[in-house]
Amino acid sequence: GQSLGYGFVNYVEAGDADRAIGALNGLKLQTKTIKVSYARPSSASIRDANLYVSGLPKGMGQKEMEQLFSQYGRIITSRILVDQVTG
């Protein structure tokens, strides 16, 4: 159940994504520095509101990531990529 250090956050409003990038990109979490940037849009409805997050601590869970990012706006969806072999 360990994170691979990558995640995605989808906001309702593009401005919320901008604020999250501005506040969280480069933030140190435990021994990691996270990178937050726009993900490639999968549809026009989420363009500029879909974030890619890398460098998450291996022990960070879904709830912790949502708590960190929810202070910047309403999240549509989020997920942390997890090793498919170990779960």
N, CA, C and O atoms as CSV, one atom per row, in Angstrom:
chain,resi,resn,atom,element,x,y,z
A,1,GLY,N,N,0.792,-1.199,0.000
A,1,GLY,CA,C,0.000,0.000,0.000
A,1,GLY,C,C,0.830,1.257,0.000
A,1,GLY,O,O,0.383,2.286,0.505
A,2,GLN,N,N,2.036,1.206,-0.554
A,2,GLN,CA,C,2.915,2.371,-0.556
A,2,GLN,C,C,2.740,3.203,-1.822
A,2,GLN,O,O,2.600,2.667,-2.922
A,3,SER,N,N,2.751,4.500,-1.649
A,3,SER,CA,C,2.679,5.424,-2.770
A,3,SER,C,C,3.926,5.320,-3.626
A,3,SER,O,O,5.018,5.082,-3.108
A,4,LEU,N,N,3.776,5.495,-4.929
A,4,LEU,CA,C,4.928,5.587,-5.823
A,4,LEU,C,C,5.475,7.008,-5.858
A,4,LEU,O,O,6.464,7.284,-6.537
A,5,GLY,N,N,4.823,7.913,-5.117
A,5,GLY,CA,C,5.290,9.294,-5.072
A,5,GLY,C,C,4.641,10.190,-6.105
A,5,GLY,O,O,5.079,11.324,-6.303
A,6,TYR,N,N,3.592,9.696,-6.776
A,6,TYR,CA,C,2.897,10.474,-7.804
A,6,TYR,C,C,1.417,10.505,-7.493
A,6,TYR,O,O,0.864,9.542,-6.963
A,7,GLY,N,N,0.775,11.619,-7.824
A,7,GLY,CA,C,-0.655,11.718,-7.619
A,7,GLY,C,C,-1.270,12.732,-8.551
A,7,GLY,O,O,-0.568,13.486,-9.225
A,8,PHE,N,N,-2.586,12.745,-8.585
A,8,PHE,CA,C,-3.348,13.674,-9.408
A,8,PHE,C,C,-4.458,14.280,-8.574
A,8,PHE,O,O,-5.064,13.602,-7.745
A,9,VAL,N,N,-4.722,15.562,-8.797
A,9,VAL,CA,C,-5.811,16.262,-8.119
A,9,VAL,C,C,-6.568,17.037,-9.182
A,9,VAL,O,O,-5.967,17.782,-9.956
A,10,ASN,N,N,-7.880,16.868,-9.224
A,10,ASN,CA,C,-8.753,17.584,-10.148
A,10,ASN,C,C,-9.604,18.563,-9.363
A,10,ASN,O,O,-10.329,18.170,-8.450
A,11,TYR,N,N,-9.517,19.839,-9.717
A,11,TYR,CA,C,-10.337,20.865,-9.071
A,11,TYR,C,C,-11.518,21.240,-9.949
A,11,TYR,O,O,-11.489,21.057,-11.166
A,12,VAL,N,N,-12.551,21.765,-9.318
A,12,VAL,CA,C,-13.705,22.283,-10.048
A,12,VAL,C,C,-13.313,23.554,-10.790
A,12,VAL,O,O,-13.675,23.726,-11.954
A,13,GLU,N,N,-12.580,24.439,-10.134
A,13,GLU,CA,C,-12.213,25.739,-10.702
A,13,GLU,C,C,-10.729,25.803,-11.033
A,13,GLU,O,O,-9.893,25.393,-10.228
A,14,ALA,N,N,-10.402,26.310,-12.205
A,14,ALA,CA,C,-8.999,26.436,-12.620
A,14,ALA,C,C,-8.212,27.332,-11.668
A,14,ALA,O,O,-7.033,27.079,-11.422
A,15,GLY,N,N,-8.837,28.362,-11.135
A,15,GLY,CA,C,-8.159,29.262,-10.206
A,15,GLY,C,C,-7.690,28.553,-8.948
A,15,GLY,O,O,-6.666,28.918,-8.371
A,16,ASP,N,N,-8.438,27.538,-8.517
A,16,ASP,CA,C,-8.044,26.763,-7.343
A,16,ASP,C,C,-6.754,25.990,-7.628
A,16,ASP,O,O,-5.876,25.883,-6.772
A,17,ALA,N,N,-6.660,25.461,-8.836
A,17,ALA,CA,C,-5.443,24.750,-9.236
A,17,ALA,C,C,-4.256,25.710,-9.250
A,17,ALA,O,O,-3.164,25.362,-8.799
A,18,ASP,N,N,-4.470,26.908,-9.763
A,18,ASP,CA,C,-3.402,27.925,-9.774
A,18,ASP,C,C,-2.905,28.213,-8.358
A,18,ASP,O,O,-1.700,28.278,-8.116
A,19,ARG,N,N,-3.844,28.384,-7.429
A,19,ARG,CA,C,-3.464,28.684,-6.046
A,19,ARG,C,C,-2.720,27.524,-5.404
A,19,ARG,O,O,-1.763,27.733,-4.658
A,20,ALA,N,N,-3.158,26.298,-5.692
A,20,ALA,CA,C,-2.480,25.123,-5.134
A,20,ALA,C,C,-1.055,25.021,-5.682
A,20,ALA,O,O,-0.125,24.714,-4.937
A,21,ILE,N,N,-0.883,25.274,-6.972
A,21,ILE,CA,C,0.463,25.250,-7.549
A,21,ILE,C,C,1.332,26.301,-6.875
A,21,ILE,O,O,2.458,26.014,-6.468
A,22,GLY,N,N,0.816,27.505,-6.757
A,22,GLY,CA,C,1.579,28.598,-6.160
A,22,GLY,C,C,1.989,28.333,-4.726
A,22,GLY,O,O,3.082,28.710,-4.306
A,23,ALA,N,N,1.112,27.686,-3.977
A,23,ALA,CA,C,1.384,27.466,-2.560
A,23,ALA,C,C,2.138,26.166,-2.272
A,23,ALA,O,O,2.905,26.098,-1.312
A,24,LEU,N,N,1.927,25.141,-3.092
A,24,LEU,CA,C,2.449,23.822,-2.740
A,24,LEU,C,C,3.631,23.355,-3.584
A,24,LEU,O,O,4.363,22.460,-3.161
A,25,ASN,N,N,3.837,23.936,-4.763
A,25,ASN,CA,C,4.960,23.517,-5.583
A,25,ASN,C,C,6.270,23.832,-4.853
A,25,ASN,O,O,6.509,24.978,-4.469
A,26,GLY,N,N,7.104,22.829,-4.665
A,26,GLY,CA,C,8.370,23.009,-3.954
A,26,GLY,C,C,8.287,22.805,-2.451
A,26,GLY,O,O,9.298,22.915,-1.756
A,27,LEU,N,N,7.093,22.508,-1.935
A,27,LEU,CA,C,6.918,22.284,-0.503
A,27,LEU,C,C,7.676,21.045,-0.054
A,27,LEU,O,O,7.655,20.019,-0.735
A,28,LYS,N,N,8.342,21.137,1.085
A,28,LYS,CA,C,9.031,19.977,1.662
A,28,LYS,C,C,8.057,19.208,2.543
A,28,LYS,O,O,7.458,19.774,3.457
A,29,LEU,N,N,7.903,17.932,2.268
A,29,LEU,CA,C,7.091,17.024,3.079
A,29,LEU,C,C,7.991,15.881,3.508
A,29,LEU,O,O,8.484,15.130,2.666
A,30,GLN,N,N,8.208,15.743,4.789
A,30,GLN,CA,C,9.141,14.757,5.322
A,30,GLN,C,C,10.500,14.978,4.646
A,30,GLN,O,O,11.086,16.050,4.798
A,31,THR,N,N,11.005,14.005,3.915
A,31,THR,CA,C,12.307,14.163,3.254
A,31,THR,C,C,12.169,14.485,1.773
A,31,THR,O,O,13.169,14.513,1.057
A,32,LYS,N,N,10.959,14.726,1.302
A,32,LYS,CA,C,10.699,14.941,-0.123
A,32,LYS,C,C,10.327,16.388,-0.395
A,32,LYS,O,O,9.774,17.074,0.465
A,33,THR,N,N,10.635,16.843,-1.598
A,33,THR,CA,C,10.155,18.130,-2.092
A,33,THR,C,C,9.169,17.821,-3.199
A,33,THR,O,O,9.530,17.195,-4.196
A,34,ILE,N,N,7.912,18.259,-3.035
A,34,ILE,CA,C,6.916,17.905,-4.036
A,34,ILE,C,C,6.934,18.894,-5.198
A,34,ILE,O,O,7.278,20.065,-5.039
A,35,LYS,N,N,6.559,18.397,-6.353
A,35,LYS,CA,C,6.399,19.215,-7.551
A,35,LYS,C,C,4.930,19.152,-7.921
A,35,LYS,O,O,4.359,18.067,-8.036
A,36,VAL,N,N,4.317,20.311,-8.108
A,36,VAL,CA,C,2.910,20.396,-8.461
A,36,VAL,C,C,2.810,21.206,-9.746
A,36,VAL,O,O,3.299,22.333,-9.816
A,37,SER,N,N,2.176,20.628,-10.763
A,37,SER,CA,C,2.031,21.322,-12.038
A,37,SER,C,C,0.774,20.825,-12.735
A,37,SER,O,O,0.140,19.863,-12.302
A,38,TYR,N,N,0.428,21.506,-13.830
A,38,TYR,CA,C,-0.732,21.064,-14.590
A,38,TYR,C,C,-0.453,19.730,-15.248
A,38,TYR,O,O,0.636,19.506,-15.776
A,39,ALA,N,N,-1.437,18.843,-15.216
A,39,ALA,CA,C,-1.361,17.587,-15.952
A,39,ALA,C,C,-1.852,17.848,-17.366
A,39,ALA,O,O,-2.481,18.871,-17.635
A,40,ARG,N,N,-1.572,16.949,-18.238
A,40,ARG,CA,C,-2.108,17.084,-19.601
A,40,ARG,C,C,-3.616,16.912,-19.521
A,40,ARG,O,O,-4.096,15.920,-18.973
A,41,PRO,N,N,-4.356,17.848,-20.050
A,41,PRO,CA,C,-5.820,17.761,-19.922
A,41,PRO,C,C,-6.388,16.577,-20.690
A,41,PRO,O,O,-6.018,16.325,-21.837
A,42,SER,N,N,-7.299,15.850,-20.033
A,42,SER,CA,C,-7.949,14.729,-20.690
A,42,SER,C,C,-9.261,15.150,-21.339
A,42,SER,O,O,-9.815,14.420,-22.161
A,43,SER,N,N,-9.755,16.326,-20.971
A,43,SER,CA,C,-10.961,16.850,-21.617
A,43,SER,C,C,-11.028,18.358,-21.379
A,43,SER,O,O,-10.384,18.886,-20.473
A,44,ALA,N,N,-11.801,19.024,-22.189
A,44,ALA,CA,C,-11.917,20.479,-22.076
A,44,ALA,C,C,-12.496,20.894,-20.723
A,44,ALA,O,O,-12.190,21.980,-20.228
A,45,SER,N,N,-13.330,20.040,-20.118
A,45,SER,CA,C,-13.991,20.424,-18.872
A,45,SER,C,C,-13.036,20.509,-17.684
A,45,SER,O,O,-13.345,21.179,-16.699
A,46,ILE,N,N,-11.882,19.845,-17.759
A,46,ILE,CA,C,-10.940,19.910,-16.649
A,46,ILE,C,C,-9.629,20.576,-17.040
A,46,ILE,O,O,-8.674,20.559,-16.264
A,47,ARG,N,N,-9.570,21.155,-18.216
A,47,ARG,CA,C,-8.345,21.839,-18.637
A,47,ARG,C,C,-7.985,22.912,-17.608
A,47,ARG,O,O,-8.847,23.670,-17.163
A,48,ASP,N,N,-6.741,22.966,-17.248
A,48,ASP,CA,C,-6.214,23.929,-16.280
A,48,ASP,C,C,-6.729,23.718,-14.858
A,48,ASP,O,O,-6.531,24.580,-14.002
A,49,ALA,N,N,-7.373,22.609,-14.596
A,49,ALA,CA,C,-7.812,22.318,-13.238
A,49,ALA,C,C,-7.323,20.949,-12.782
A,49,ALA,O,O,-7.627,20.521,-11.669
A,50,ASN,N,N,-6.563,20.253,-13.641
A,50,ASN,CA,C,-6.071,18.912,-13.360
A,50,ASN,C,C,-4.583,19.013,-13.041
A,50,ASN,O,O,-3.784,19.398,-13.894
A,51,LEU,N,N,-4.211,18.664,-11.801
A,51,LEU,CA,C,-2.825,18.796,-11.373
A,51,LEU,C,C,-2.131,17.442,-11.294
A,51,LEU,O,O,-2.739,16.423,-10.967
A,52,TYR,N,N,-0.851,17.466,-11.601
A,52,TYR,CA,C,0.033,16.319,-11.443
A,52,TYR,C,C,0.954,16.640,-10.280
A,52,TYR,O,O,1.538,17.723,-10.228
A,53,VAL,N,N,1.087,15.707,-9.348
A,53,VAL,CA,C,1.905,15.915,-8.159
A,53,VAL,C,C,2.960,14.816,-8.122
A,53,VAL,O,O,2.632,13.633,-8.219
A,54,SER,N,N,4.211,15.200,-7.985
A,54,SER,CA,C,5.265,14.193,-7.853
A,54,SER,C,C,6.095,14.484,-6.613
A,54,SER,O,O,6.107,15.601,-6.097
A,55,GLY,N,N,6.790,13.445,-6.148
A,55,GLY,CA,C,7.627,13.581,-4.970
A,55,GLY,C,C,6.880,13.400,-3.665
A,55,GLY,O,O,7.385,13.779,-2.609
A,56,LEU,N,N,5.688,12.830,-3.716
A,56,LEU,CA,C,4.951,12.591,-2.470
A,56,LEU,C,C,5.711,11.583,-1.614
A,56,LEU,O,O,6.324,10.657,-2.145
A,57,PRO,N,N,5.675,11.753,-0.299
A,57,PRO,CA,C,6.306,10.762,0.571
A,57,PRO,C,C,5.654,9.393,0.364
A,57,PRO,O,O,4.445,9.299,0.150
A,58,LYS,N,N,6.461,8.340,0.428
A,58,LYS,CA,C,5.941,6.984,0.172
A,58,LYS,C,C,4.806,6.597,1.111
A,58,LYS,O,O,3.920,5.834,0.726
A,59,GLY,N,N,4.821,7.104,2.315
A,59,GLY,CA,C,3.788,6.747,3.280
A,59,GLY,C,C,2.530,7.592,3.186
A,59,GLY,O,O,1.572,7.340,3.918
A,60,MET,N,N,2.503,8.583,2.309
A,60,MET,CA,C,1.340,9.466,2.227
A,60,MET,C,C,0.154,8.713,1.624
A,60,MET,O,O,0.277,8.051,0.594
A,61,GLY,N,N,-0.986,8.830,2.285
A,61,GLY,CA,C,-2.201,8.190,1.812
A,61,GLY,C,C,-3.133,9.178,1.135
A,61,GLY,O,O,-2.886,10.384,1.114
A,62,GLN,N,N,-4.203,8.640,0.587
A,62,GLN,CA,C,-5.198,9.425,-0.132
A,62,GLN,C,C,-5.773,10.539,0.735
A,62,GLN,O,O,-5.894,11.679,0.287
A,63,LYS,N,N,-6.129,10.212,1.976
A,63,LYS,CA,C,-6.731,11.217,2.856
A,63,LYS,C,C,-5.783,12.376,3.134
A,63,LYS,O,O,-6.193,13.536,3.143
A,64,GLU,N,N,-4.508,12.052,3.361
A,64,GLU,CA,C,-3.528,13.103,3.651
A,64,GLU,C,C,-3.347,14.021,2.441
A,64,GLU,O,O,-3.248,15.239,2.589
A,65,MET,N,N,-3.305,13.436,1.255
A,65,MET,CA,C,-3.149,14.266,0.062
A,65,MET,C,C,-4.379,15.160,-0.122
A,65,MET,O,O,-4.246,16.343,-0.433
A,66,GLU,N,N,-5.557,14.603,0.068
A,66,GLU,CA,C,-6.782,15.404,-0.070
A,66,GLU,C,C,-6.841,16.515,0.969
A,66,GLU,O,O,-7.273,17.624,0.653
A,67,GLN,N,N,-6.420,16.246,2.191
A,67,GLN,CA,C,-6.401,17.286,3.222
A,67,GLN,C,C,-5.452,18.412,2.828
A,67,GLN,O,O,-5.772,19.586,3.011
A,68,LEU,N,N,-4.299,18.065,2.293
A,68,LEU,CA,C,-3.318,19.058,1.888
A,68,LEU,C,C,-3.849,19.950,0.772
A,68,LEU,O,O,-3.664,21.166,0.809
A,69,PHE,N,N,-4.509,19.353,-0.220
A,69,PHE,CA,C,-4.952,20.107,-1.387
A,69,PHE,C,C,-6.351,20.708,-1.236
A,69,PHE,O,O,-6.673,21.662,-1.944
A,70,SER,N,N,-7.182,20.189,-0.351
A,70,SER,CA,C,-8.565,20.669,-0.240
A,70,SER,C,C,-8.656,22.099,0.266
A,70,SER,O,O,-9.668,22.761,0.035
A,71,GLN,N,N,-7.635,22.594,0.945
A,71,GLN,CA,C,-7.685,23.975,1.437
A,71,GLN,C,C,-7.607,24.995,0.291
A,71,GLN,O,O,-7.789,26.191,0.515
A,72,TYR,N,N,-7.337,24.521,-0.936
A,72,TYR,CA,C,-7.227,25.429,-2.085
A,72,TYR,C,C,-8.438,25.385,-2.991
A,72,TYR,O,O,-8.484,26.113,-3.983
A,73,GLY,N,N,-9.418,24.557,-2.685
A,73,GLY,CA,C,-10.643,24.533,-3.474
A,73,GLY,C,C,-11.298,23.168,-3.443
A,73,GLY,O,O,-10.795,22.222,-2.837
A,74,ARG,N,N,-12.446,23.096,-4.123
A,74,ARG,CA,C,-13.222,21.859,-4.156
A,74,ARG,C,C,-12.590,20.863,-5.131
A,74,ARG,O,O,-12.378,21.178,-6.302
A,75,ILE,N,N,-12.298,19.690,-4.646
A,75,ILE,CA,C,-11.669,18.647,-5.447
A,75,ILE,C,C,-12.749,17.779,-6.080
A,75,ILE,O,O,-13.682,17.335,-5.410
A,76,ILE,N,N,-12.607,17.546,-7.379
A,76,ILE,CA,C,-13.520,16.641,-8.087
A,76,ILE,C,C,-13.086,15.202,-7.828
A,76,ILE,O,O,-13.878,14.378,-7.370
A,77,THR,N,N,-11.829,14.908,-8.124
A,77,THR,CA,C,-11.260,13.580,-7.917
A,77,THR,C,C,-9.789,13.727,-7.554
A,77,THR,O,O,-9.159,14.739,-7.859
A,78,SER,N,N,-9.261,12.717,-6.910
A,78,SER,CA,C,-7.828,12.669,-6.647
A,78,SER,C,C,-7.437,11.208,-6.519
A,78,SER,O,O,-8.251,10.351,-6.174
A,79,ARG,N,N,-6.171,10.948,-6.804
A,79,ARG,CA,C,-5.683,9.580,-6.630
A,79,ARG,C,C,-4.171,9.602,-6.498
A,79,ARG,O,O,-3.485,10.456,-7.059
A,80,ILE,N,N,-3.678,8.643,-5.743
A,80,ILE,CA,C,-2.246,8.425,-5.598
A,80,ILE,C,C,-1.934,7.120,-6.311
A,80,ILE,O,O,-2.601,6.108,-6.097
A,81,LEU,N,N,-0.923,7.152,-7.152
A,81,LEU,CA,C,-0.521,5.929,-7.841
A,81,LEU,C,C,0.211,5.021,-6.862
A,81,LEU,O,O,1.065,5.463,-6.093
A,82,VAL,N,N,-0.145,3.742,-6.911
A,82,VAL,CA,C,0.369,2.752,-5.969
A,82,VAL,C,C,0.940,1.580,-6.762
A,82,VAL,O,O,0.429,1.230,-7.826
A,83,ASP,N,N,1.997,0.982,-6.236
A,83,ASP,CA,C,2.624,-0.171,-6.869
A,83,ASP,C,C,1.576,-1.287,-7.069
A,83,ASP,O,O,0.943,-1.733,-6.112
A,84,GLN,N,N,1.408,-1.724,-8.320
A,84,GLN,CA,C,0.393,-2.720,-8.633
A,84,GLN,C,C,0.747,-4.118,-8.100
A,84,GLN,O,O,-0.144,-4.942,-7.890
A,85,VAL,N,N,2.029,-4.386,-7.883
A,85,VAL,CA,C,2.443,-5.687,-7.386
A,85,VAL,C,C,2.173,-5.821,-5.883
A,85,VAL,O,O,1.645,-6.833,-5.424
A,86,THR,N,N,2.542,-4.787,-5.131
A,86,THR,CA,C,2.408,-4.851,-3.675
A,86,THR,C,C,1.110,-4.237,-3.162
A,86,THR,O,O,0.783,-4.364,-1.982
A,87,GLY,N,N,0.355,-3.560,-4.065
A,87,GLY,CA,C,-0.895,-2.942,-3.654
A,87,GLY,C,C,-0.683,-1.555,-3.163
A,87,GLY,O,O,-1.640,-0.885,-2.774
